[in-house]
């Protein structure tokens, strides 16, 4: 197999060079299309003048003269009685919830939340404002109504009241002169447009940063026209004269982009589906919606993708032919013949999943490089792993890493920890790893996301079930080449398009390469938090990570096992920096060309959008193959490792009579298929949900599901007093504590893992003092303090039966 690998390398690079030779140039103009249409005329309502328009549960509601009308199914208006709404002079809405502002002579003095209750509009009054405000604009935060306005003496005021009822509180008012024109909420941030004699100003407010100046709109903003859309955009009407233009504003890149649609002045607008509904004083109504555009793949793209998939299946079939009816050692560990460099690359491929390929650039695009500190900490922690952990585990001749817990503690600890690990990998990783590339491919081509999930999942299941660990590792080597080639080309393309200087200047202006956060606000990813988390995550959880350890255990010797971890560390940081660079250059690209990014896209789709709309055919195919590679490398390793755990930790232990080699391999093959299908099912469910950051979700799930049992390894390897009773209590206690922290949102999810491990160690050690200590003979060769330490040659426990 090693003789074939250089040919794969050469073929891959030749294909890449052929695509680079294709002339490339991004298309001019925007990628967003606006569809407008007339709506049924609004029924006659009392009063005159422009009505108030809001949206309640995604239904446009028009209020005027103490009556209301709601638009049902885009086809008809139903009249509603609105007792108490006679004095309404303004409103606020986020598309689902709405509030009315009350007062007289243009001065707001009270507000009420509204809801549709049968044929009536029900009002839930809030307390009176502490001061009447003119030029008032309002917006809805997740749990509060915020009103900005000016007092009669000209003082700016910003007031907030809980939507469920409660007193108004004073927030810091915006700096400088000017009156509010538009106020919108994006998450927990507020975006305020202020009109001053020298023109409009755009400001952003957050509880942590206060007011920050942002780029002003290219034309005067129409009062009350702001609405949030997607995960990171606001829509505004702006312009003077008879018509106003429709603009998108990115809250990430701070860039405005015209949408190519104009609307006659004089109407009121509210959120409606993927756009706005406009209602005029005469009752006429119209809607304008954004429509996501996609570029279909060309024949060259499809050829590359199909060839790639065929190659992966071919590798699996090749190893199946070589090892049919082989041993479990062949299926689980590749007969322990894997060279260290291939094992190291395979560990990197498993670690660098589609989460890294898509979610990490999206995180760098959205924020900065603070999360990169995790890679730096991980590299140093891997040195400790290679020096202390790997020699101890490699000497034990294990198949399942949880066999250590049985030898050190008790079979119950092994099965409990193994079960939690299976749940973590299946429930907390596989679905997300599958969903991300499917989401990307669906964004690029318009292909059904579920179909993409099925194609990636089924192909991975087939070659993993056929070829076992050897197929997993050698496909990982091939996949890393494809993945990294696509990433490098994407960076080179952006540098060529907008220039290196502009990228550097933009990154500096917005502080996009900020690396260290030394604050002690543990609701954010601080340096201290990342040091704690990834020191715990690497040193203390590496021993229980079956996916990575299975590659270490597949090498030929203890020395080669340590080398594989060193090699993994050597390529981890440069590759990690590469993914953060992608996010930064994407920010610079879309800052310079804001019309090229569609407001409807989720943040995690920013890199796929670039691939689909900017890159030439052929290169798009290679990068999509890279998306496949990122997912399949992680997925195949996870499936194989979970199948191994089910076979070694449960099938062998619970079966009345020991299974034969043939039975064990057959069971593992069927488990490979079953686990893969479960992962596919979870990915399909996740595709129906709206999740802002899949990277954050992965970190959260890993902390909740994978931290408590990691403490068992720490107690086992680095203490001689811990026993199985105390360790079991520690695992259960840590799980409960972490769950409480999660329920009440006490800290950033990045700390869940550290909390779980720390509590598992603390509770487990204290509880162990209540039970007899293990004897010195029981600990021989199982801790770093017994059996000769790191260089000791302890007598290994009885080898795993299935090895």
PyMOL commands that set and color helices and strands:
alter all, ss='L'
color gray80, all
select helices_A, chain A and resi 2-20+299-322+328-336+340-351+354-366+370-395+403-408+411-445+449-498+500-509+527-540+542-544+546-552+558-592+594-596+603-614+619-654+661-686+694-706+710-718+724-744+749-768+789-791
alter helices_A, ss='H'
color red, helices_A
select strands_A, chain A and resi 33-39+52-56+59-64+67-72+76-81+88-93+98-104+107-117+120-125+133-141+144-150+156-162+169-171+179-186+189-196+199-206+210-214+227-229+233-238+243-250+255-264+268-272+275-279+285-291
alter strands_A, ss='S'
color yellow, strands_A
deselect
rebuild
show_as cartoon
